[in-house]
């Protein structure tokens, strides 16, 4: 398919792709594929007002009815899966299966949220006072701002949007300026669902497009009580304090410097498959990408040899081709950062395999590079720094305690894993004295997550949780109530105050 046919199939009209100031380029070949209009800051008061008006209506709609809207969104996404997946590939550079997989994540979270709409459970709490009943209930909190990153241009929005909507909140979405077209197409799916729903309030979902000034307007608004922001730790350091300063609630999903421990008992063939996908999938541009490999000294050389062979066979090229496993980095700047980081690793004693710019057999203009496997003498400052690229640092360890200490000795705390057939090692890794990450896996890689579990991490990863489990509570306000159905007025803790 041509670029124009992909855009048209996704529901984007030529006239809206050629009349703005924001240039959008495809990582495939660096070509400009659109220039779109940006939201102007002067429009923000009206945008916020529409969201507040929508909230006053939507919060009173029964939650199962709100779930019906999300069910319709899931239907629209199923119908548009191929077109949206192709657009993800065009705008972000993911291989075809990963583009389709991202849309499937959207469908999955819609299914989850529909069920959740009938399970926004509270609690009944035993009261110490006779004739009293305590209860805990959850209520809609208000408009939710969603700031998403380029590497998952639509899936992370859907995690937030589906939960926020069933919880009774309007949404305002600011996508990355590197991937606004996929956002526009996904938002059209929600607009179609809203039209089918029939009686949703105006302003229930709004899309704002632009750079940091637009994000700042959203972050600083006191009328947007929740801001869910996905991106770099640097971005989180700006967003988090600003939201907290106005007594808002930030949900931050930031960086990850994720590790795998490979123990002596590990199934090495299975570990190699997990390592390669986790390290080079999405060209290493996932927050859950594997960046550090901590290998027991007894199997280090054997595993590195297997990985060298696997890396040498990886097809790098046009992500639309069926045999491609590694597409381009998002832009030339990302490739330059990767190359600079590899030079730092060399200066610290690293032995680099791969990490070379690819010029032949790939579309010209794209930032193609072979994934890098870097044998390091120790966990240096370079290793402890996250680089959003397919760099995998390999280090040795002597005992599990040392390996866990290395695993935890980075500023981030998103995802982690261990490959072992030893139950004692696995359980230690998952215990309070094991991995300090929000995600800890055994015999699977750190990259990728199912929507049923809450997604997020600790330390500089931000502490936020999205998607499954009880992450929905982040989009609601908790209320504790006490009801006195007796004829007396006893005070708690035995306090006497007779008048």
Beta strands, then each sheet from edge to edge (+ up, - down):
strand 1: 22-25
strand 2: 32-36
strand 3: 123-125
strand 4: 132-140
strand 5: 144-147
strand 6: 171-174
strand 7: 205-208
strand 8: 226-230
strand 9: 249-253
strand 10: 258-262
strand 11: 290-296
strand 12: 351-354
strand 13: 372-375
strand 14: 391-397
strand 15: 412-413
strand 16: 415-419
strand 17: 439-442
strand 18: 454-455
strand 19: 458-459
strand 20: 466-467
strand 21: 476-484
sheet 1: 1+ 2-
sheet 2: 3+ 4- 21+
sheet 3: 7+ 6+ 5+ 8+ 9+
sheet 4: 12+ 13- 14- 11- 10- 16- 17-
sheet 5: 15+ 19-
sheet 6: 18+ 20-
end
